[in-house]
Amino acid sequence: MSTWGSREVLGPVLVVPEPVVEVQAGTSIDSGTHRHPLRLGRVRTDVTPEDVPRFGEGARPSAD
């Protein structure tokens, strides 16, 4: 287990992508890490995991 501010490298953990939820995130990123915690938005019962593009695929946010 790693703690906040630790330099310990953690490996990925693969999970089954169910259910689909919205998350809210700020745009502040420092060294590839969100500076503020992500917040759970809502569960999307109208969307299946197959409807969601995989990370790095699909539309990209604009750089306003």
C-alpha positions in Angstrom: 0.0 0.0 0.0 1.3 3.4 -0.9 0.6 6.7 0.9 0.0 10.2 -0.3 3.3 11.8 -1.4 5.0 8.4 -1.5 7.4 7.7 -4.4 6.5 4.0 -4.3 5.5 2.7 -7.7 2.3 0.8 -7.8 1.4 -1.8 -10.4 -2.0 -1.7 -12.2 -4.9 -3.6 -11.0 -7.3 -4.9 -13.6 -11.0 -4.9 -12.8 -14.2 -5.8 -14.5 -15.6 -2.5 -15.9 -19.1 -2.6 -14.3 -21.0 -0.5 -13.5 -20.5 2.7 -15.6 -20.2 5.8 -13.4 -19.4 9.5 -14.1 -16.5 11.1 -12.3 -15.8 14.7 -11.8 -12.2 15.9 -12.0 -10.4 19.2 -12.0 -8.1 20.2 -14.8 -5.1 20.8 -12.5 -2.5 18.1 -13.2 1.0 18.0 -11.7 3.6 15.6 -13.0 0.8 13.4 -14.6 -1.3 13.2 -11.4 -4.5 15.0 -10.6 -3.8 17.7 -7.9 -7.3 17.3 -6.5 -9.2 14.1 -5.7 -11.7 12.7 -8.3 -15.3 12.7 -7.2 -18.0 10.2 -7.9 -20.7 11.7 -10.0 -23.6 9.3 -10.7 -24.1 5.7 -11.8 -25.1 5.5 -15.5 -27.7 2.7 -15.7 -28.4 3.7 -19.3 -24.8 3.1 -20.5 -23.0 -0.3 -20.8 -19.2 -0.7 -20.5 -19.2 -1.5 -24.3 -20.6 2.0 -25.0 -17.7 3.7 -23.3 -14.5 4.2 -25.3 -11.3 2.7 -23.8 -8.7 5.0 -22.3 -6.9 6.8 -25.0 -9.6 6.1 -27.6 -12.5 8.3 -28.7 -13.0 12.1 -28.4 -10.3 14.2 -26.7 -11.2 17.2 -24.5 -10.4 20.6 -26.0 -7.4 22.5 -24.6 -9.3 25.7 -23.7 
